[in-house]
Amino acid sequence: MTENDNHVPDEFSEARALREKLIEGKTRMRNRLTALSFSEKIKILEKLRDRDRAIAAAGLRRKTAEGGKDSSFEQGNG
């Protein structure tokens, strides 16, 4: 094979770089969460629960389209 046979289009290179960047970010977040104490993790969960309740109270929920296709935000009937 020549060097040109191994050429990957730029769009794939960009996608690969983005994927690697996302994985690095996830790894950093996991390491940060691992370092937290149990009580600190509980505080984070409580904040997430409170946020979820606030969204539910506001009537904003993500509705999925039939067949699991694209979704959009709709107000009411949460």
N, C-alpha and C positions, 0 to 999 in steps of 0.2 A: 504494500500500500504506500501511496505517496502522502505527503503532508496534506494535500488538498482533499484527499479521500476522507480524512478525519475532520474536515471543516464542519462545524455546527453553525447553523444560521444564528445571527445575532439575537433574534427573538428568543431562542432557546437559551442562549447564554444569559440574557437578562432575566429570564424566568428562573434559571438555576441560581443566579446570584441573589435574587429576591428570596427564593426558598431557603437558601443558606442563611441569609440575614434573619429571616423569621425563626428558623431553628435556633440560631444563636440567641435571639431575644427570649425564646421560650426557655432555653437552658438557663439563662441568667435569672429569669423569673422563678424557675423551679429552685435554683440554688438559694435565691433570696428567701423564698418561702420555707425552705428546709431549715434555714438558719433561725427562723422565728420560733419563739416559745409557743407552747400550746395556747396560752391565754391570749397572745397576740394574734394567733390564727383565729381564735374565737371572735375577737373584736372585728376582724375583717369580715367574717361570716355574718355577724350581726349587722354591719353596715350594708352588706349586700342584701340581706333580708329586708332591711328598712327601705332600701332603694326599690326593691321589688314591690313592696307594699305601696310605696308612693306612686309607682307607675300604675299599679292596679287601681288605686283610688282615683287616679286622673283619667282612667278609662282608656288609656293608650296601651294597646297590645299589638303584637305583630301577628297578622292573619296570614296563614299560608294559603296559597291558591290551590285549587284542586289538582291532584296529581303531584303535589310537592314542588311545583314550579316556583317562580319568583314570588316574593311576598312584598307587602307594603304595609305601612302603618295606617291603621284605621282607628277612629275614635268611637268609643261606645262599645257596648256588648262585649266587654273584656273577657 
